[in-house]
Amino acid sequence: MFDAAIASAQPALCVPPHLPAAPRGRSIVIGAGKASAAMAQAVERNWRGELSGLVVTRYGYAVPCAQIEIVEAAHPVPDAAGMHAAMRMLELVAHLHEDDLVLCLISGGGSALLPLPAKGLTLDMKQNVSRALLASGATISEINCVRRHLSAIKGGRLAAACHPARVLTLLISDVPGDRPVDIASGPTVADPTTCADALNIVRRYGITVPQAVLELLESGRGESVKPGDPRLARAGAVTIATPQMALEAAAAVAGDAGIAVHILSDAIEGEARDVGKVLAGIALQVAERNQPFTAPCILLSGGETTVTVRGNGRGGRNVEYLLSLAIALEGHPRIHALAGDTDGVDGLEEIAGAYIGPDSLERAGALGLKPSDMLGNNDAHSFFGALDDSLITGPTLTNVNDFRAILIE
């Protein structure tokens, strides 16, 4: 089912149906995200006419392209390679004309991969703010709101730089709600949020920021491009793959196997360990009381949980959710579960997620592991690594958020 979810969001499948006709002028391809290189390849293989361009993807996620340059950079904490790629991208779309087309390929991860600081800020400042936000427990929508207001390219600024050319953005969504402004922090769409909103988020989570960042937000100099801006009059966006579509593809696999499947939500947010407890409660209710569903069945959900870092473990929101789930299930004999990020990376690790079965806690005890202590230390990756129950996919070349499945026999 996890494989089917990933396969449903492959750029080779979802990009071609949405390609526009070639323009009278130039065709420029730009983009950013973990899927952007594979999206660029899909464009090249299905485009009639000349192409040129530049996309930036995560290290290890590049694929061969003949006409579009592929640059790799760091994620989730940005680096200089991403910053320089963003600068070059803005130069590439400068001085375009009305007859030109800019095809922008955006997927999850683009925020970190286009880390061009606003005037007066440095990359080091953005890196420090990024680390603090990722560890704070803020939602992805809140994190991206701050990112947009510290950027010289996000929050509609990239599309504004393309004016007066036509801009068509193809989006692979990795955010709850599929809001274009939150996917890669919306470089080509209008942003209704404000510097004041970003400042409130910084204060709400007690994030210490450099004085230059504080001044930028307090003064309003970091304001993004707003709805109704004439520079975005010829900019459009189409979402071509979503978490819901991936969950439906997974559900079809279960249906073909004759197992009832229930999609709980494609947009679950909150602390990963809390979501684990809640879904454990639902799974136990099904297993013991056949409510609200009758076993055997599978419960599917997606979205993006958060982790407030309290310890010094290896992190990972999917594995933290799964370890919390396992502890709450207490080795129930008829419940199994899998959780993973569809991009193949959970937190900072090259590990997508993990899976549990009725014997997970028993095997952990035999190894001398203490699940509650490891959860408290944000060290679920070490827990599942010791059990050899990590889920490792390598680069999946797409990103439609988290995938969670619970099988109740």
N, C-alpha and C positions, 0 to 999 in steps of 0.2 A: 504493500500500500504506500509506503514511504517512497519507494522507487517510482510508483505511478504518479504520485504528487509532483515529484521533480520532473519526470518526463513530460507532464502536461504543460509545464512552463518553459520548455526549451525554446530558445529564440528561433531555431530553425523551423519550429512548428507555428509559433505565434506571430512572428514578424511579417512574413510574406503577405498575408491577407490584408495588411494595413498599409502597404506601401503606396504612395501617391503616384500619379503620372509624372514623368520627367518634365521639368520646367523649360521655358524658352531660354533661360539664362543658365547660370552655374548651379551645380548640385553639390552642396557641402554637407558632410556628415560629421557631427560632433557628438560627444556623449560621455557619460561616466557611470560607473557602477560595476558590481561584480559580474553582471551579465552583459555589459556593454560591448566587450570584444566579440562575444558570440553573436550579439545582435548585429554588430557591424559586418561580420562574416555572412550572416543571413541576408543582409542588404546587398552586399556585393554579388552573391550568388543569384539574386533575383532582380537585379537592376539592369535596365536597358539604357545605355548611355554612359557618359563620363561621370566619374565620381572622384572626390578627394576629401580629405578630412583627418580628424584626430579624435580618438577616444582614449580614456584612461580607465584602467581596471586594476583590480587588486593583484599584488604579486602572486604569480602562479596561475592566473586566470586568463592569460593571453592566448589567443588562437591566431593562426596565420591569416593575414589579409594582404591583398595585393595592392589596393589603391588607398586604403584608409590606414593611417599610422596608428599603431597600438602602443600605448605607454603604460607601464606598470608603476604603481605607487602603493603606499602603506595604508592599511585599514586595521583597526578602527581609529588609531591615533595617527593623524596625518604626518607626511614628511615633505621634504623639499621637492621630491620628484613630482608629487601631486600639485604643489604650488606652481612649479614651473610649467607643468602641463596646462594648468588653468590660465596662466598668463598667455601661453601660446594660443590657446583656444580663443581667447578674446581678440588676439591679433588676427587670427584666421578669419573671423567673421566681421572684421572692421571693413568699412567701405563697400558693402554689398549694395545691390540694386534691386528694384522692385521685381524684376524678372527672375531673380535668384531664389533658390529654395535651400533652406537649412533644415536638414533632418536630424533631430536631436534624439539620441538613444539613451534613456535614463532608467536605471534600476537601483535597487537598494545598495547602499555602500557609497553612493555618489557624494554624500556630504563630506566624508573624510577624504575622498579622492580628488575633490576640488577645493582645497583649503587656501584659497587666495584671500589674505587678510584685507580688511577694509583699511583705508588710508589712516596712518597713525598707529596701526597695530603690526605686530611681527608674527612670524610663524610660531616662534617659541611661545608667545602669549596664547595663540590659538590651541597649541598642543596642550598646554597646562589647563586651559578652560575645558577642553575636550575630555581630558582624563578625569577632571573633577566632576563633570556632568555624568560621565559613564558610571562613576562610582557612587553617585548621589541617590539613586533610586528614582530619578526623574523619568517620565515617560518619553518615548521617542518623539512624540509631538512637541513636548516641552523642550527637549534637547535641540530639535531642529529649529524651533522658534529662536532660540539664542544664537544658533549657528547662522541663521539668515541675517541677523542684524550685526554680525561681526564680519561679514563677507563682502567682497568686491565682485562676486559672481553669482551668488545664490539669491533667492527671493526675487526672481524675475529679471535680475540684472543681465544675465546672459542673453535672454531673448531681446531685451532692450538694445543690447549692443548689436544685434543682428538687423535691426530696423534700417531700411524699409523692406528688407527681404521677407518672404513668407517663411514662417517657422512652423514645422510640424513635429511635435514631441511624441514619441512612442514610449509608454511607461510600463515597466514591470513592477507591480506594487509589492512592497514588503512592509506596509504599515497598516495598522488597524484603521478601518474606515476607507482605505484607498484614496485619501485626499491627495491630489497632485502636489499641493504645496508642501506636503510632508515627505514625499518621495524624493530622496536626495536633497532635501531642503528647497525644492522648487526652483531650480535655476531659470526655468523658462515660463513660469506662471506667476500671476499676480499674487501678492501676499497681503491679506487683510490684517495680519497682526502687526504690532508696533514695537518700537524700542521700549516703551513703557511695559509692555507685556513681557519682553525678554528680561528687563530689569527685575520685574516681580518674580520671575522664575528663579533668577540668580539668588535673590534674597530669601525666597521661600525655602530653598534647599541649603541655605547657609554657605554658599560657594564663595570663597575668597578669590577675587579677580584682580588683575593689575589695575592701577589707577587709570591707565589709558583706556581700558575696556569700560570701566565705570563712567568715565567722562564721555565716551562715545555714545553710550546708552542714555545717560542722563541728558545730554544735549540734543538728542534726536538726530545726530549726524549719521547714525547707522541705519536710517530709515530705508526700507526696501521699496520695491516698485509696487504701487497700489492698483487695485481694480479700477478700470477706466483710463489708465495711462495710454495715451495714443500710440506709444511705441510698441504696445502689445496688441494693437488692433488686428494684425495679421498673424498672430500666434495662436495656434490651437494645440490641443493635447488629447491623445487617445490612450486609454489604459488597455493593454493587450493581454495581460496575464495578472491574475489576482490570487490571494490566498483561498478565497472561496472556490475558484475554479480548480485549484489543486486538491482541496478537500473533496470536491465532487468526483474528481478522477480517482481518488483513493476509495471513496465510497463505492464506486462502480466495481472495484476489485473485490471488495467484501461481498457485494451483491452477487457477483458471479460465483462466489464460493458458497452462496446460500446462507450467509450470515447477515442478520439484521444490523443495520448501521444507523447511527444517529449523530448528525452534525450539531454539536451544542452551540458553537459560535466560531466565526472566523476572526474575531476581534477581541479576544480575552486579554486584558491587561492587569497589572497589579504585581505585587511582590511574588516572585517565582515560588518561594516556599509556601506562601499563603494559597496560591492557586493549586499547589500540590495537595494541600489539606482539603480544600473544597472539593476538588475532583475525586479525591479518595472517598470523601463522604458520599458523593453521588454513586460511585462505583460500588461501595458497600451496600447502599440501599438497593441497588439493582440486584446484586448477588444474593442478598439475604431476604429481600421482601418483594422482588420483581416490581419495583417502583422506581422511577416513573416508566421504566422500560422492563421488558421481560428478557431474562437471560436464556440462551446465549445471545450476546450482542457486542457491538463495538461502539465506543464513544469516541468521536473525533472532535478536535478543536484546534484552532489556530490563533494567531495574534502575536503579541510581543510582550512578554513579561519583563520585569525589571529586577535588578539585584542591588540592594544597598550593601556595599562592601563593609563587612564588620571584621573579617579576619584577613589572613594573608595567603589563602589558598589559591588554586588555579582558576577559580571562577566558573562561568558558564551558566546562563540562565536556564537552558533546557535541562542540563544535568542537575542543577539545584532544584528545579521543579520535581524532577524524577526521584531524587533522593528523598525529598520531603514526602512525596507520594508513597514511596516504599515504606518509610517509617510509619506513616499513618495507616497503611494497609496491614501492617504487622504480619506479613507473610501469608495473606489469605490464599487458600489453596487453589482458587479458581480465577485469579486475576493476574493478568500480564499487561505490560505497558511498554511503549516506545515513545521517545521524544527526541526531536532533532531539528536543527535549523536547516532549511532547504538549500542554503548556500554552502553547506558542508563545514561551516565554522561556527562553533558555539563559544562565544567570548573571545579569548585570545588564542585558543587552541585550534589546531588543524584537526579537530574532531567535531563531527556533526551533532552528536548527542550520545544516547545510550539506551539500554532496555533493561527491564526488570522482569522477574518471574517470582513465583511463590517461594523459591528457595534462596532469593538474593540475600536477605538478611542473615539466614542461617550460614550461607557460605562466607559472608563477611565476618561473622562471629568466629568461624573456624580459622580465619586469617588474622584474628586479633584486631579487626577494624571496629571502630566505634562510630556508627552512622550519625548519631546526634552531634557528636563532637565535630565530625567532619563537615556536617551541614552548618554548624555554627561558625566554622572557619572558612566558609565559602570554598570548600575543597572537594566538591562532588566529582570533579574529573579524576582525582586520585582514587576515590572510592571505586568508581566504575573501571578505572584502569587496572586496579588490583584484582578485580573480578574477571577481567578480560571481557567485559560487557560493553565496552565503548562502541559507538557506531561511527565508523570511519568511511567516508565516501570519496575523499579527495575533492578537488574543485568540481562543483556541479554545473557551473556556467549559467546558473540562474539564481533567483532569490525571491521567493514568495512567502517569506516569514517562517514562523515556527510551525511544526507539525507535531501534534500529540494524539496518540491512539491508545485506548485502554480496551483490552479484550476481557470480557467477563464470560467465562465458560458456563 
